[in-house]
Amino acid sequence: MFTHLPEPTLDPILSLSVAYRNDARADKVDLGIGVYRNSQGETPIMQAVKMAQDIVVETQKTKAYVGLAGCEKFNQSMIDLLLTDTSAIGRVAAIQTPGASGALRMLGDLMKIAQPDTTVWISNPSYVNHKPVMEAAGLNVRFYHYFSPQTKQVDTSRMLDDLSNAGVNDVVLLHGCCHNPTGADIDFSAWQAITELSQKNGFTPFVDIAYQGFGDGLEEDAKGLRYMADNVEEMLITTSCSKNFGLYRERTGAAIVVGKSNHDVANAKGKLLTLARSTYTMPPDHGAALVKTILQDQQLTGIWKTELYEMQQRLVSLRHSLCNEFRTVHNTDQFDFIESHKGMFTVLGFNSEQMLQLREQFGIYAVGDGRINIAGLSEQHIPFVARSIVQVA
């Protein structure tokens, strides 16, 4: 059965963590896999999560199945977090999924059933899992221009030119904030322009928002998504609790459908439940139970928001400190763009050979496409990382 299987291709990101662990150098730095780390290099459990865990342990009376949709209180909490004060609140449905990747696959499968000839437009570059998940669902994939290698910013004009060609059988996949891998986000005027194109051409927007709160803040990061949800008839959304709640290993996410009516979204949710049944049946409960507990308790919500703000501000500080090191110690403004990017990631503009040199010569592990994880830095790393990058540039 297995004799003719091809040699597996290593995941370009997850394989880095294995290589990093096997590296004996004491001064190695992991800027590859996308997790937040504090100043001690640890991925912490948030205090609000610890407090919620105590509550869940104390009050949970059963480990029986929660159902195909997962925790409905969690689902409503995710809807409220993303779509509060929008008209979409009255025409939306959600299911809990195993992380945002699970949500991507569920919505990919839903699109294949609802509109088999769907083409999904993806930014160039995009999250490494967007293309394979959509193709695994049997969908066509096209890319639209997004990032300018010259300016290291969004090339809004070329992006809108490309998206003007998307039509009624198309879905346009957007990053809600903190674009992965570039860190370069579209501004609000671009959200408005894409919304207008959707209204004119008939394509369906699909927003993947995995980092809400890590860019400009919890509410500001949802501003573009909320405007779009208020002004289009149909929309797809995936969201993750890995980053902003620190629940990486709990695989906690949601797939959300905004439709023309409650009737439409009820049908969509019913089909999603059928798809879930034939894929993973039910999502894991623990992470959703924690999120629901936090968001339904005013005190815990306040603690969580404070912690999330502190994490976001630390990312801003790390970007500033790294750029300041380039400017003051190495007398170069070549990397000033890093300070204008949002969230965890930045693309250096290095080729694969330069990234390999960073890894082999300096023990700095990052993805071959030039992406580095700012959240993987600690303050003590900054002089060494800046010096290494300058030597490779």
N, C-alpha and C positions, 0 to 999 in steps of 0.2 A: 504493500500500500504506500509506503513512504519512500521507497527507493528513488523515485524520480523527482522528489521535491527539490527545488533549487536551494542553493546556499542562502541562509537568511541574511538580509541586510540589517546591519545594526542601526538602531534608532540614533540619530545624530546628537540628541540631547541626553537621553537616558544612559547611553553608553559612556558618556563623559564621567558620570558619577562613579562608575566602576573603575575607570582609568585613574580618576583622582584618588580614590581610596587605596589603589595599589601603588601610588607614587610615594616613595619614602622621604622625599624632601620636606624639611620642617617648615620652610617658608612658602609652601604652595598655597594658591588661592583659587577657590572654586567660584567662578563667575558664570557657570554654565546653567545648571538646572534652576528653574524659576521658582525658588522659594525665598521668603523673607527671612533674613537673619538679623539678630540684634548685634550690639557692640561686642558681645562675647562670642559671636559666630554661631549662636544657637537659634533654632526656629522655635520661639517660645509658645507656650500655651497661654492665651490671653486670660487675664484675671476674670473677666466676665464669663469666659468659657468654663473656667474652674468652678466658679460659683454656680453656674447652670448645671454642671455635672453633679454637684452635690445635691441640687434640687431634684434632678432626674433620678438619681440613685435612691433618694429618699422617698420619692412619690410614685415611681413607676412600679406597677403591680403585676405586670405580665410581659412576657416576651413573645406573645402571639403575633401573627402576621398583622401588618398595618394596612394592607390592601394595595392594589395595583397602582393607585395614584400616590402612594406614600402618605405622609402626614398632611392632611388638608389644612390644618392650622399653619403649618410651615408654608404650604403653597400660597395661602392668602397673605402671609407675612412677606413673601418674596414679591408678590404682586404689589402690595402696598409700598414696599421699599423702592420699587422701580417706577410705578405708575401713579402714585398718589396725586390727586388734584388734576387728573387728566380725564378726558371723556372715555378713554379706553377702559377705565375701571368698570364700566357697565357692560362691557362686551369682551371679556377676557376669561381665559381658562388656563390652568397650569397643572403640571404633574411634577412630582419630585423625581429626580433621576440620579444615577450614580455619577456624580460630578457633571461639569459642563460638557465634557466629551460625550457622556451618555445622552445628554440633552441634544447635542448636535446630531447624533446618530438617530435619535427618535424623530427629530424634526426632518432630517434627511429622508427617512423612511416614509414619513407622512407626506412630504412633497412628492415622492415617487408614486404614491398611491393616488393622491389628489390630482396631480398633473404630471403624468409620466415623462413628458418631454421637457421638463424643467431644466434650464441652464442656471447654475449658480455662479454669479460673478464674485470673484475673490480679489482682494487687494494684492498688489505685487510690491513687496513681499507680504506674507501673512503668517499667522500662526501655523506651525508646521503640520498640525493635525487637520486643518480645515479641508485641504484638498483630498487626502486619503479617505476621510470620513464621508465626504460628499460622493466621491467616486464609489466607495464601498456600498453606498445606498443606491447606486445605479444612475446617478445624476451626471449631467454634463457640467464641466467646469471651464470657465473662462476667467482671465485675469484682467483687471483694470489698473492703469497706471496710478501709483499712489505716492511713492517716496522718491525724492530727487537725490541721487547719489552726490550731486554737486553741492546743493544747499543743505542737505541733511534735514530737509523739511518736507511737508506734504506738497506735492505738485498739484495744487487744487485745479488749475486750469485743465491739465491733461486728464485728471481724474474725471471731471465733469464732462469733458469731451467724450471719453470712453463710455461713461454711464448714460450719455444721451442715446446710445445705441441699444440699450437694454429695453426690452419690450414686455408684452403681456405674459409671455411664457417664461419670464426670467425672474430670478430672485437675486437681490444685491446684498451681499454679506458685508456688514460694517462692524468695526470694533467700537464698542460704546465709549471707551476711554482707554488711555494708557496702551496705545497700539503695540501689539506684539508681532514682530520683534523690534520695531524701530523706535518706539517711544514718542513718535511724532503724531500728534492728534489733529484731526480736522477741527476747524473753529466753528462757532455757532452759525455763521453765515453759510458755511458749506453744508451743515445739517439742513438749513432752510432750502438751499438750492437742490439738494438731493431729494428732499421731500417734494419740492415742486416738480422735479423730473418724474418722480413716482406717480404723482397725480396726473401728469401729462401723458406719460408713456405707458403706464399701467403695470410696471414691475412691482414686485412685493419686496419691501425692505426686511432684512433679517439682521438683527443686532445681537452680537455676542459681547456681553458685558461681564468680564471675568475679574475686573479690578476696581469696581466701584468703591470710591473712597481713597484710592491710592494716587489719584491725579491731582485735581484741584479741590477735592472734598466730596463728601457723600452726596450732597444735593447737586452741586455744580457738575459732577461727573454724569449725572442722569439728565441734565438739561436738554441736550440734543435729542436723546431718546424720547423724552417726554413730549417735546415739540412734535416730533415725528408721529408718535402715537396719537396725538391730538388731531393730526391732520391727514392721516391716511385711513383707508377703510380696513385694510388687512396688514398684519405685521407678525413676524416671528421673532422671538427673543430667547436667548439662552443666558443663564446666569450661574455663577459659581460662588460658593462660600469658602473656597480653599484659601484665598488670600485675605479677604477682609475679616474673616473670622478665624483664620489660621487653622482650618480644618482639612488640611491636605489629605491625610490618610483616611479620613472619614468619607471621602467621595460624596460630597453633598452639593447638589445642583438642582436646577429646575428648567423645564421646557415650558415656554409660555406662548400662547396663541391669542392674538388680537384679531377679531373678525368684525364683519358688518353687523352681526346681531348675536344675541345670546344663543339662538337656535344654531347658528353656524358654528360657534365655538364649542357648544355642547357636543355636536357631531364630531368635531375635530378632536376633542378630548376623548370621546368614546373610541375613536380609531387609535389614538395614542395608547390607550389602555390595552387594546388588542395587540398592538405592536410590542408593548412592554411585556405582555404575557408570553409572547413567543421569543423574547430575547433574554431578559433577566428576571421576569415575573414581577418581583417587587424590589424597590431600592432599599439599601441599608437604613436603619432607623436612627442610629445614635446621633449622627451629626445634625439631622433635621430636628430631632428632639431638643438639642442644645440651642440651635438657632431660634426655634419657636419659643423656647423658654426665655431667651434673652429679649427677643423683640416684643414679647407680651408682658414684660415686666419693666415698668418705667425706670426703676433704679438700675437694673442690669443694662437696659438700653443706654442710659446715660454713661455708665462705666465703659461700655463697649465703644460708644462714639468717641469718648475721650482717648481711649487706647488707640483707636483707629486713626484719629487725628495726630497723635504722637508718632505713629508709624509713618504717616504721610509726610509729616514735617521732617522726620529724620531722612527720608528719601530726598527731599528738597535740599537738606543740609549736606548730604553726601555728594550730590551733584555739584553743589556750590564749592565744597571743599576740594573735590577732584579738579574742577576747572581752575580754581584759584592756585592749586599746586602747579598746574600746567603753565599758568600765566606768570606767577611770581618766581618759581624756581627754575623753570625751563624756558621762560621767555617766549611762549608760543600761545597764540589765540586759536590755533588750528582746531582745538576741541571745544570751543565755546558753545557749540550747538548742544552739547550734552546737558547744559544747564537749562535749555529751553524745552527739553523733552520731558515727558510725564511718566510717572509710574516706575516700574521696576527695570525696564529695558532701554537700551540704547544700541544703535548700530554704529560701530566705529568707522565703517567705510574701508576696513581692511579686507584683503583677499584671503583665500584659504591658506596660502603659504605664510602670510604674516601671522595669521591666527595659530598656525602650527608652530611658528617660531616662538610666539608668546608661551605656548605650552611647553615645548621641549627645552627652550633656553632658560625660561624664567619660572616655569611651574605655574603659569596662570592659565587656568582651564576655562575655555569659552567656546561657543559654537562656531563652526567653520565659516558660517556666513557673516561673521563679524559682530554678532549680537553678544553683548555683555549684560549680566544681571547686576545692576547697581545695588540692589538689595542684598547681594552676596558680599559686598564690601564691608569691612569694619574700618573704623577710623584709623587704626594703626596700619592698615594695608595701603592707605592712599599714597604716601610717598613712593613706596616700592612699585605699586601698580602704575602710577604716573610715569616714573622713570623708565619702566619696562616698555610702556606704550610708545614713549618718545623714541626710544632706541630702535623700535621696530618700524616706526612710521617712515 
